[in-house]
Amino acid sequence: MQVSVEADEGPFTITVSDASGQLDPVAQVFDAAGVLIAANDDHAGVSLDLNRFDSAVRVRQAGRFDLRITEFMGRAGWVKVQVALD
């Protein structure tokens, strides 16, 4: 899945979570030129509310970005995507 995100200010955090705990989402953020600027497979303790395999990406600047979400093993399913200013 790929979606566009536009932020007037930063930094902000994008979290991708799976309530069932069965999926391992991967989040990648690309700038307007298509350059990968941030990526995360597992959140590494960003939030205690996230499952072990959920992802969290912190973007430090404002602008227009493309967010690409995949699943580590290529499985399909539903995930929750949240974008929040820090």
C-alpha positions, 0 to 999 in steps of 0.5 A: 500500500502506498499513500501520500502524506503532507505535513506543514511542520515536523517532526512527526511520527507514523505508526503502523500497527496490527491489532491481531499481532499476526502481521509484521508491517514495514513502513518506508517514507520517501521524500518528494524526489523519491529518496528513502528518508526513513524506514522501520520494520519493528518499532524498538520500544517507541510505544508500549501500546504497539505489538512487538512487530509493529513499526514506527517511523519518525520524520524530522522535516515538513513537506510531502512524502509517500508512505509505503507499507508492506508486510515483512513476509508478504502477507495480506491483512488490515493495519492501522496507520497513525500520523501524529505531530511530536 
